[in-house]
Amino acid sequence: MNDATTAIWPFEDADEVAVIEVWHRSGRAAYQFLPTWQALTLERAAEVFRKVIRPRCNIWVGTRHEHVVAFLAMAGSYVDRMYVDPTDWRKGWGTRLILLAKTLHPNGLELHTHQENHAARQLYEKHGFRAVKFGFSPPPESAPDVEYHWRPSASLSTQSI
């Protein structure tokens, strides 16, 4: 997948609509178990993105043939959002974005995901993230979630076993 047709770059204003659309499609596909996600309209997703995510996060977009297919939003070392368009699932975007996050924050990363999001959990664990706390996401979802941490020393010690 690392070829001339794919790229990752810092978010630009022109990427906004495409990023919102990827987020909305991906969330609805991944979170079929969450009524709040199934009820989320594209218009409401755009409002949340503009008022909440964009002001507090640094964002990178993944593109194929210059079309946005994935994005990573980070608040410091916290992976706030990472979404891949369902048509591009299992094509290496999650790995590429996690490796970018590790490069940006080599001392460690943190994130939350839903306990039922098995594909995401498998990806994070494959890349050395460890579950540190099980709980619930904030309202309105209030769904079982899991907090993950990645620390470089933990990854190095498990790789040498």
N, C-alpha and C positions, 0 to 999 in steps of 0.2 A: 503494500500500500504506500510506502514511501517512494513516490515517484513524482514526476513533473505535474501530474494532475491534482495533487493534494498539497495543502499548505496549512499552517497555523500562523495566525497573526493577531496582534492586539486589536481589540474591538474598535471599530470606527462607527461614527453616526450612521453611515449608510448600511451597516449590518443590522441595525436594530430590528426592523420588521422581520427579517429572516430568522434572527435569533429567537424572537418571541414566538414565531410560528413553530420552530424546531422544539422549543421548550413545551409549548402547548401540545403538539402531536405526541412527543415522547412521553410526557407526563400522563396523558390519557391512555397511552398504550401500556406503559409500565405499571401504572397504579390503578388497574381495573378493580382492585379491592378497596379503593378509597372513594366513597361517594362524593366527597368534596372535590376531588380531581375530576370525576366524571361530570360534575356540574359546572366546572370552571369554563367560562366562555373565553374566547380569544380576546375579546375586549377587556375583560377583567384581568387576564394574564398580562396584557399590554400595560394596564394601569399599575399592577404590582411590579412589573419589570421596571417601569419608568420611575416609580416613586420609592421603591424599596431596594431592589437588587442593584440597579445601575448606580445610584448614589453611593452605596457602601462597598461595592466590589470592583476589583480589577478583573476585566473579562478578556478572554481570548476566544477566537473562533477557529474552528476547523473547517476547511473548505475542500470540496472536490469539484474540479472543473469550474472553480471560482464561485460555487454556490455553497452557502453555509449549510453544513450537515451536522455540526457539533459545536458545543461551547463549554467553556470552563469559567466559572465566576468564583473569585477568591476574595475573602476578607482577611487580609494578612495571611496567616498560615492555615486558615480554615477554608476547606473546600465547601463553599456555600451552595454551589450548584454545578452539576456536570451532567449534561444531557446530549444524547446522540439521536438524530432522526431515526425512527424505526427502520426505514429503508437501508440504513447504514449500520445497523446493529451487527455486532460480531465481525466487524471488518477492521479492528485494531484501533479505533478512535479512543476508546476508554483507556487503553494502554498508553497511547501517545499523550493524552491529556494528563494522566497520572504522572508520567515521566516528566512532563513539562512542570507540573506542580512541584515535584521533588527537586527539580533543578532550581526553581524559583525560591524554594524554602528547604534547603538541604538539611536544616536542623530538625525538621519534623513537620508533620501535617496532622490535622484533625478534621473529622467530618461526622455527620449523622446520616443514616439511611433507615428506611423502614425495614423491620425484621422480615417482612414478607417479600422484600425486593431481593430475591435469591441471586439473580444475575449480577446485581451490583455488589452484593456481599462477596460473591465468589471472585469477582474482579479485584476488589480491594484486598482480600486475603491473599490472592495470588501475588499481589505486589507488596506484601509484607505488612499490611495494616493488621492491627490486633483489636478485637472487640474489648473495650474497657468498661462499658456500662450499658445496661439494658434499661429502657424506660419507655416514655411516651412522648410523641411529638406534641408541640404546643397546639392549643385550639386554633382553628376549628377542627383540625384533623383528629388530634388526641388518639393517634394510632401507635401501636407498639413500634419503638425504634431502637436503634443500637448506635452507640458512639464508638467510632474507630479512631485509633491513633497510629501514625507511622513515625517511627524514630529510626534514624540511620543505624544506630548501634544494634538495635534489635534485629534489623534486617540482615546486618553483616553476620551476627552470631548464628542466626538460623541458616544462612547460606553455607556456613562452613561445616555444618553438621552432616 
